[in-house]
């Protein structure tokens, strides 16, 4: 049931190299495209790569990463945010190591090469969107599609993880794929079968503690008279 899939959702950082079948991938793509969206059109383009093409992307982006003196910083400004405490705990909880006063940023930078290896996942989906005057709604739709994609995966026993570092190397990705620069790379999704021996990826009994990545309590982030 959908309820079980949602409650069982967890974030994975280590995958088995075993590829999914073409049929399973096509069914996931079909299911993910069926959801209400703001623009009422499929305003995204998806490129799925596997095998040698996936390796080519990893090699190309890692090469560019090694040539950059300052690694990209993906998350800043949390100090005064409502979710500051939760954000500071995300890195240590996710990677299972102690952090400092800003572990989310420090650990994120240390893990960046692994992000570009796609955590060993056999498949990667690159999500592109057109550059339009309505980028906010288009981006909302791409995000909704991505979560539908993740749920479609998990309903079949597979898992995926968002890859938000990849757009920092969008030129390299577009070059390998042969995609026009008229399309903006939103992010990528690495997916496949999770490694059951990885302690971070292993699900646990409590829905709120999967992967040591707990959501904020509902009352802290929700305004509702009955919450």
C-alpha positions in Angstrom: 0.0 0.0 0.0 1.1 3.6 -0.6 1.0 4.2 3.2 3.5 1.5 3.7 5.8 2.8 1.0 5.7 6.3 2.4 6.3 5.2 6.0 9.1 2.8 4.8 10.9 5.5 2.8 14.5 5.9 3.7 17.6 7.6 2.1 20.3 5.3 0.7 23.9 6.0 0.1 25.2 2.6 -1.0 23.9 0.4 -3.8 24.5 -2.9 -5.4 26.0 -2.9 -8.9 23.2 -5.3 -10.1 21.2 -3.4 -12.8 17.4 -3.3 -12.9 15.6 -4.8 -15.8 14.6 -2.6 -18.7 11.0 -3.5 -18.0 11.2 -2.3 -14.4 12.8 0.9 -15.3 10.2 1.6 -18.0 7.4 0.9 -15.5 8.9 3.2 -12.9 9.2 6.0 -15.5 5.6 5.5 -16.6 4.3 5.5 -13.0 6.3 8.6 -12.1 4.8 10.6 -14.9 1.3 10.1 -13.6 0.8 12.8 -11.0 -1.0 16.2 -10.7 1.4 19.0 -11.7 1.1 22.7 -11.6 1.7 23.3 -15.4 -0.6 20.3 -16.4 2.1 19.3 -18.8 5.3 17.2 -18.5 7.7 20.1 -18.4 10.7 18.0 -17.7 13.1 15.8 -19.8 14.6 12.7 -18.2 17.8 11.0 -19.4 18.5 7.6 -17.8 22.1 6.3 -18.1 23.5 2.9 -17.1 26.6 0.9 -17.6 29.4 2.5 -19.6 27.5 5.8 -20.1 27.0 6.1 -16.4 30.7 5.5 -15.8 31.5 8.1 -18.4 29.5 10.7 -16.5 31.1 9.8 -13.3 34.6 10.0 -14.8 33.9 13.3 -16.5 32.4 15.1 -13.5 35.1 13.7 -11.1 37.8 15.0 -13.4 36.2 18.4 -13.4 35.7 18.3 -9.6 39.5 17.5 -9.1 40.4 20.6 -11.1 38.3 22.9 -9.0 40.2 24.5 -6.1 37.1 25.3 -4.0 34.5 22.5 -3.7 30.9 23.7 -4.3 29.0 24.6 -1.1 25.4 23.4 -1.5 23.9 24.5 1.7 24.5 27.7 3.6 22.4 30.1 5.8 21.1 27.5 8.1 22.3 29.2 11.3 19.2 31.4 11.7 16.7 29.1 10.0 13.9 27.3 11.8 15.5 24.0 10.8 19.0 24.9 11.9 19.4 22.2 14.6 18.0 19.6 12.3 20.3 20.7 9.5 23.4 20.6 11.7 22.5 17.0 12.7 21.9 15.8 9.2 25.5 15.1 8.3 26.5 13.1 11.4 23.2 11.2 11.4 23.5 10.3 7.7 27.2 9.4 7.6 27.5 8.0 11.1 30.4 10.1 12.3 30.7 13.0 14.7 30.7 16.5 13.3 31.6 20.0 14.4 29.6 23.1 14.6 28.6 22.9 10.9 28.8 19.2 10.1 26.2 19.5 7.3 28.5 21.6 5.2 31.8 20.0 6.2 30.6 16.4 5.7 28.8 17.4 2.6 32.1 18.6 1.1 34.0 15.5 2.2 31.4 13.3 0.6 31.2 15.1 -2.7 33.4 12.7 -4.7 31.2 9.9 -3.6 28.2 11.8 -4.8 29.8 12.0 -8.2 30.3 8.3 -8.1 26.5 8.1 -7.7 27.0 5.9 -4.5 27.7 2.9 -6.7 24.1 2.9 -8.1 23.8 1.2 -11.5 21.5 3.8 -12.9 21.2 7.6 -12.9 18.4 9.7 -14.1 19.2 13.3 -15.1 16.3 15.7 -14.8 16.2 18.7 -17.1 13.8 21.5 -17.3 13.3 24.2 -20.0 14.4 27.8 -19.2 11.1 29.7 -19.2 9.5 32.7 -17.5 7.7 30.3 -15.2 10.7 28.5 -13.7 9.3 28.4 -10.2 6.2 26.3 -11.2 8.3 24.2 -13.6 10.8 23.5 -10.8 8.0 22.5 -8.5 6.8 20.0 -11.1 10.2 18.5 -11.5 10.5 18.1 -7.8 7.1 16.4 -7.6 8.0 14.1 -10.5 11.2 13.2 -8.6 9.4 12.1 -5.5 6.9 10.2 -7.6 9.9 8.5 -9.2 11.3 7.5 -5.7 7.9 6.1 -4.6 7.6 4.2 -7.8 11.0 2.7 -7.2 10.3 1.8 -3.6 7.0 0.2 -4.5 9.0 -2.3 -6.5 11.7 -2.9 -3.9 14.2 -0.5 -5.4 15.5 2.7 -3.9 16.9 6.0 -5.1 18.6 9.1 -3.8 18.6 12.8 -5.0 21.9 14.0 -6.4 21.9 17.8 -6.1 25.7 18.3 -6.6 25.5 17.2 -10.2 24.1 20.6 -11.6 27.4 22.2 -10.5 28.8 20.2 -13.4 25.9 20.6 -15.8 28.1 21.5 -18.8 30.0 18.2 -18.5 26.7 16.3 -18.2 25.2 18.1 -21.2 28.3 17.4 -23.3 28.3 13.7 -22.6 24.5 13.4 -23.2 24.5 15.8 -26.2 21.8 17.9 -24.5 21.2 21.5 -25.6 22.1 24.3 -23.1 18.5 25.5 -23.6 17.7 22.9 -21.0 18.7 23.4 -17.3 19.9 20.5 -15.3 17.8 20.4 -12.1 19.4 17.4 -10.4 19.9 13.7 -10.8 18.5 10.6 -9.2 20.8 7.6 -8.5 18.8 4.4 -8.2 18.9 0.6 -8.1 19.0 -2.1 -5.4 20.2 -1.0 -2.0 23.2 -2.8 -0.4 21.5 -4.7 2.5 24.8 -5.0 4.3 25.3 -1.2 4.5 24.3 -0.1 8.0 23.3 3.4 6.8 21.0 2.0 4.1 19.4 -0.7 6.2 15.8 0.2 7.2 14.8 0.0 10.8 11.5 -0.6 12.6 10.7 3.0 13.5 9.5 4.9 10.4 11.1 8.2 11.7 14.6 6.9 12.0 15.4 5.3 8.7 19.0 5.9 7.7 19.6 7.9 10.9 18.0 10.7 9.0 15.0 11.8 11.1 12.4 14.3 9.9 11.7 17.3 12.1 8.7 16.9 14.4 5.5 18.0 12.7 4.6 20.7 15.2 8.0 22.4 14.6 7.4 22.9 10.9 3.6 22.9 10.6 1.0 25.5 11.6 -2.3 23.8 12.3 -4.8 24.4 15.1 -4.9 20.7 16.0 -1.2 19.9 15.8 
